[in-house]
Amino acid sequence: MPQPQVVHLDVADGVATITLDSQHNRNALSRQLVSELHRALDAAEAADTRAIVLTHLGPAFCAGADLKERSTQGSSPSDSNPFVQALERLMDSRHPTIAAVKGAVRAGGIGLMAACDLVVVADTTTFALTEVRIGVAPAIISVPILRRVTPSRIAAAMLTGEAFDAHEARSIGLVTHVSDDVDATVGVLTAGILAGAPRAVAETKRLLHTVGDMERAAAFESMGRLSNELFEGPEAAEGMAAFVEKRPPVWTTR
């Protein structure tokens, strides 16, 4: 008998919504969930989408590693590559990625959330990096987390495993929005993304991840070329014509 599906995909109005639905284990990162997440990302990238929203059903966004599954693997080595690749895909997708979080987030779930460009959480959400309490380190997830948060701001949470709340997460830069209506906030963000030109949004996402690491002169040179190319391109022509004609621009997605 086939196992019930634990990741669902819905594509509507230019937005792909990926929903984690493995409620029996608090959306833990089982092999099945990570595999289905990849299939959902494949379909989202192939569809005519402009943004990807990662959300969940149940009281937890993601509890981190599936410890029951890990404990029954015996001497078989763990394969972290599928999870690493899922984080990379959320970080590197041309489309802006948004985590919509309405429940608790623990351990590896924080890495999954942090891999998204924007993170909207309910004001009741709690977080904990509990790895040290089971004898491991938040190793893989430190990559997306430490691209958002300076080490000193998250050192206590990583070293102690103590829980912290949504407002603390916002103050250290781990999340971008705290809301009493996550769906409404995500709706405003996706509407803003859809209002922008597709390539312009994609290039903006790319520069957000690259310019900060570039030497200053090289950054100005690279960004100058990009600016000239975009100003001479079809999206800018349409955007400026729409501005002059006082009408909404019409973007071509493909």
C-alpha positions, 0 to 999 in steps of 0.5 A: 500500500503506497504511503500517503503524500506528505508534500503538496503543491498548488500553483495559482496566479503565478504563485507556487505553494508547497505545503508540508503535511507530515503531521504525525511527526511534526513535519520532520525531515524524513527521507520521504518528505525531503524527496517529495519536497524536491519533486514539488520544487521541480514542478514549481520551477517548471510551472509558470510561477513568479514566487514559491511559498513554503508552508505547512499543515499542523502545529509545527512548521518542521521539527528538524531531523526525523530522529526515529528514522535516524535511530533505525538506520543502524550502521548505515551512513546518513546521506545529507545530500538531499537535504543540502540540495533542498536548501540550495534550491530554495536559496538559488531559485530564480524565483523569490522563496517565502517561508510561511510559518504558523507553528513551532520550528526546531533544529533543521526546520530552522535551516529550511526556513532560513534558506528562503528569501523572506520568512513570515512567522506568526507572532506565537511561533517559537524556535529552538536549535536543539542539536547539542542536546542530542549530541550533534551540532547545527552543522548543515543548517549553519550555512543558511542561518549564518548568512542571515544572522551574525554569529554573536547574535545566535551563539546562545541559541546554538550553544544552549538549545534554549527556545526563543520567540518570534520577536527575538528571531526578528530582532536578530535577522533570522526572520523578516516579518512577524505577523498576526495574519501570516497568510495576509502578509504573504499575500501582500509580499507575493502581490509585490513580487508579481508587480515587478518585472520577472527578470528584474526581480530575479536579478535583484534576488541574485545581487542580494546574495552576491554583492555583499561578498564582492570587492567594491570596485568589482561590485560597481563594475558588475552592477554597472553592466547589469544596470545598463543591460536592464535599462536597455532591455524590454522590461525597462522599455515596458515599465517606463512606457507604462509609467509615462502612459499611467497604466500598469505594466504588462510583463512577459513571464517567459 
